[in-house]
Amino acid sequence: MKHSGKARKAGFKIILYSLIALAAFWGFGALASVIGTIFSAISLPFLGIVWVLFALFTVYFFRDPTARPPAGANLVLSPAHGKVDVIDTTTESQFIGGKCQRISIFLSVFDVHVQNAPVTGKIAFYQYTEGEFINALKAESALFNENVLLGFEASEPRGLKLAVRLLAGVIARRIVPYVKQGDEVQRGERICLIQFGSRADVYLPLEAKIQVKLGDHVVGGQTVLATCE
């Protein structure tokens, strides 16, 4: 499947950078005075253990499972792995152009952070917005945080428009899209990576029939969020 392995490569890059930083720190201690040498001898085992734990967590965080989209017509899948904590009606003016339903999904640091296409169709809108890094636990982070808004024109049902806003959080400070405006995507295909905790908002037509409830844990590219005729 397209973009497979990109998340794991990003994780290994972070591990490599952290190892270089650890080696530089240890080298500085080794060249220091007697006090520095003693400090290095004491701290190196501890720092080594901390780095190994960090590396293991990074490998875990950047896991990249292949989605298994369910069969069926007119399904809108979750783009993210996480917990549904908001279902409401709002206004999205940039792509939807008015009132719509919103499903907001919070991603903790323990969730998979690769995002998946909710429908088969075309990326008809793409906008990156700089912003703040408010804790993504707060739904209002969508108003202020750095984010990428993707507008989808679905081929099933034809003419359906929906949008996904991918938000950085207080820890997640990098959104890495795999797609651009004009790209064709398949339902369940990888479309983005958000590094560390974050949030994904899904904007649906008012007539969409929501299939999840507050508190549900959803799986990107697999869980049915809604059906649209």
N, C-alpha and C positions, 0 to 999 in steps of 0.2 A: 504494500500500500504506500502511496505517496507520502513523503516526509518521515518515513519510519526511521527511527534512530537519531533524529536531530536533538531531541530532548536529552538523550543519554550522552551525546557528544558535548552538549552544553554543560552537563554535570561533570564530566571528566575534565573539561577545561577549567572549571572552578577548583576542582581537586588539585590539578597541576599548579595553578596559581598559588593556592594555599601552601602547597609543599615548597615552592620556591620561596615564599615569604618565611616559612618556618626555617628553611636552610639559611636564609640571610640573617634571621634573628640569632640562630645558633652560632653562625660564623662571627657575628659581632661580639657575642659573649666569649667566644674562644680567644679572641684577640684582646680582650679587656685585661684589666689588672687581676691580681690574685682574688679579689672579691668577685670580680666578674667571672673568673674561672670556677670559683666555688658555686656561684649562682647558676652557671651553665650546667655544672655537674648535677645540681639538685633539680633544676627545672627541666632539663632535657627529657628525662623519662616521663614526667608529667605532661609536658607539651606534646610528646610523641603519642601518649594515650589519647589526649584531647584531639589531636589531628586525626588519628585512626577513627575515633568516634564520629568526628565531623565528616570524614570521607565516606564512612558507611551510611550516615544519614543522607549525604548528598546523592549517593548512588540510589538509595531508596526513594528520595524525593523526585529524582529525574526519571523514574521508571516510566515506560512508554508502551502501555498495553495497546494491542490492536482491537479497535471497537468491532463488535458484532451486531450490526443494526438489525432490528427485528423486521420480519416480512410484514407487509401490509401497505395499504394505500392511504394517502393524505395524512401521514404521520409527521409530527414535528418532534424531533429528538432533543434531548438535553445536549447543549454544547459543552457542558462542564461536569466535572465530578464534584459533588459537594452537597450541602444541605439547603433545601428550599426554606428560606426564612421570610420571604415577602411574596404575596400574591395580591395585586391591587390593580386599579385603573389609574392611568397617568396620561400625560401628553408627550409624544415624541415627535418633534417638529422637523428634524433634519432629514429623515427618510420616510417614516410612516406618514407624517404630515397631519397629525391630529391625535385624537384620543385613541388609546389602545390598552390592552391588558399587558401587565408586566409580571414576569416571574423572575425573582432575584435569587441567585444561588451563591452562597458563601463557600469559599474554598479555604479550608484550614491548611496548615503546613503538612498535614498528614494525607491530604487528598492528592490524586494525580493532577498535574497542572498542564497537561496537554489538552487543548480544546479541539472539539470535533464539529464538523458541519451538521447543523440540525436538519437540513433538507438537501435534496438534490436540486441544483440550479446554478445561478450565476451570482457572483459578487457584484452587485449593481452600485454599491456605494461603499466608500472607504474613507474614513477620516480619523486622523490621529490628533488628539488634543492634549497639550501640556497641562499640568495642573499640580495639585498638592498630593500629599501622601497620607490622607486621613485613614485611620484604622478601618479596614474593609468590613469589620463587624458591623459598622454603621451603614445602613442603607443609603443615607444621604451622601455617602462618599461618591455616589454616581454623579452628583452635581458639581463636585470640586476636584476629584482626583484625575491624575493622568489616565487617559483611556483611549481605546480604539473602538470606533463604531463601525460595524460591518452590516450593510444592508443586503438582504438576500431576495432575489426574485426566483421563486420556486418553479420547477417544471412540473411538480405534482403536489397539490393541484395547481394547474397552470394559472399564472397571474397572482398567486399568493405573494404578498410582501411581508417580510418580518425582518427584525433587526436584532443584533446581538452586540451589547456593549461590554467590552472586556476592560476591567479596571485594575490598576495597580493599587496596592495597599500600603500600610506603614512599613512593611518589610519588603513586599514585592515592588520593586522599582524598575522592572524592565519587562516590557511586553514585546515578544518576538513573533510577529505575524509570519505565517508561511504563504499567505495569499495576498493578492492585490486586486484592485478594481478591474473587472472584466474577466476574471478567472472563472472557469466552470468547476464546480465541486460536486462530489458525490456524497450522499447522506452517510455520515459516520467518518468521513475523511478528516485527517488531521489538518487544522487550519491555523493553530497558534500555540505558543508556549508562554505562560506567565511564570516568572521565577519567584517562588515563595508565595505566602498567603495573599488572597485576592478575592475578586467577586466578578460574577458574570450576570448581566441583566438581559433578559429575553423579552422583546416587545412583539406582541401578537395582535391580530385583528380582534375587534370586540366580539365577533361571532365565533371565534375559536373556542372549542370545548376543552377546558383544562382537565387534565387527567391525573394531576398530582395534588397533594395537599401540603400545608405547612408542616415542617418537620421531616418530610421525606428526604432520604438520601438518594441522590440520583447519580447515574453513571453516564459519562459523556459518550455520545454516539450510540447509546443503547436504550436508556430509559425514555419512554414516550411522555413528553410534557403535555402535548395537546393534539387534537385532531382538527383539521380544517377541511371543510367540504368545498 
